[in-house]
């Protein structure tokens, strides 16, 4: 019996001892959690109910050269109510007034809002939505509503801000200015100027604030005295001229629609500075509309076709292997080169090298280059490379296409490579790279880098100014430069671009018509697609702007030659810039209305009516003729004296406005 009792007691002692040890372990663990690991666990608990979130900074604005807004960040706000935050007496006192204010704002009844807010309080909803995605002015209005005006602690006001990028000019130049692109994972990237200068200037620095978890995966902002305010980005001022941009956009759009083309681009550059005044890129949708899909001018590297003939002839002239009077036999429009037939649209027989470029003879250029460089092709390639035609321009906008200038030893080099290159095949360049070379011709041989940005500012303070960058001080001798400029002028007067010729303003440039799939003739025969282009500058003798127009795959049923498809866009841009921008006072070569007394008044009047935004020269005209002419232009004339006009208050060539006062004296 005693033994049994002893066993029971031993078991009880063991159980009690085990429980005591377990209790000690629990106490030890609690002490460890409280005093040793306490900070870590408290931090973890806090992370689960409170977190630091970023407040996005407003991106800087993007402006045109004259200060017109091209892209801006618009703040948008969500207004919510922590329905259980206000004290009961405050809630009871102000609920009706808040419901009335919301009714006036939304158009819904006061009772609807009152019942909704009461239900939110009953359901302990700490994140009740009052308004979503509203403007700043509406946000100011709502935050002053009864109860909400008491703020976050007393009134339960919750404000969440987001920003949205908008383009006040709509789709014009949107691709070059830049916009947000989201991939399947929600990651954002930015194209154009917005992307090129976003990280350094436009983005700004995000702020930080605390948010508290309130259940159902929702978080609300809380009062945080250590909140870091966001620093908005700097503003970027571009080189874009909104007037020229509008001209280029609509001129290109009209031609794309007329020729049902697949896509196209147009760029206008200031000759002296390299500033891009306009850049437009349009592609056709499945519904036949056009929008800015890609920046073709910067990105798309393709065979330039006949616009490259200018480079080929310049190389031969500069190397002194020919001169402009060198005779070349273009035969009857067909000639075999190393087993491949090269053709012209028609036969020209024996013509000079200059005339070969004027009529854009494939055979003429191929023969000249092959005859003088076949035994030393590296000399020709080196001349092209000396002009940096094998290098990218390094423009600020991302995605520039890489040019391809083959040379002996390359996979695409063959005996046919040289004659093919002479008329723009077997090599690749982007439209902007081609334009940069033509701009150098217009700029007395100085090749400047295309530039999209003038300056970066914080309000009126300049952060950085971007100056002209020179790629090549002088691409060729003055002799070669003068010869090629004469030819480019004659192309418009009597060559392939003669349909563009105008007596009222001068242009110079080169047409281009290139086949797609040039190296696969059988494949090309299936659909016969072309690339039509025109590159040049204006005015011809005192160039102010250079311009390139490239249109891909126009409908062959309507037309496909560069002079027919792209040339009219170039002419329309040049003509409208003459008449709608203050260019003419800088350009002596433009003789819109340089009439003399013996000039036929009817012709004079017709010209002045065509260019009615430009002040004509009325000195020497009879007073009544001058009066009729100017008043029909929409100007107000104050005439002093009679007889023949001797003085005019506004010189010829100056841009004038409707109802502008013009003083004439005789």
Secondary structure, 3 states (H helix, E strand, C coil): CHHHHHHHHHHHHHHHHHHHHHHHHHHHHHHHHHHHCHHHHHHHHHHHHEEEEEECCCCCCEECCCCCEEEEEEEEEEEEECCCCCCHHHHHHHHHHHHHHHHHHHCCCHHHHHHHHHHHHHCCCCCEEEEEEECHHHHHHHHCCCCHHHHHHHHCEEEEEEEEEECCCCCCCHHHHCCEEECCCCCEEECHHHHHCHHHHHCCECEEEEEEEEECCEEEECCCCCCECCECCCEEEECCCHHHHHHHHHHHHHHHHHHCCCEEEEEEEECCCCEEEEEEEEEECCCCCEECCCCHHHHCEECCHHHHHHHHHHHHHHCCCCCCCCEEECCCCEEEECCEEEECCCCCCEEEHHHHHHCCCHHHHHHHHHHHHCCCHHHHHHHHHHCCCCCCCCCCCCCCCCCEECCCCCCCCCHHHHHHHHCCCCEEEEHHHHHHHHHHHHCCCCEECCECEEEEEECCEEEEECCCCEEECCCCCHHHHHHHHHHHHHHHHHCCCHHHCCCCCCEEEEEEEEECCCCCHHHHHHHCCEEEEEEEEECCCCCCEEEEEEEECCCCCCCCCHHHHCHHHHHHHHHHHHHHCCCHHHCCCCCCCCCCCCCCHHHHHHHHHHCCCECCCCCCCEHHHHHHHHHHCCCEEEEECCCECCEECCCCCCECCCCCEEEEEC
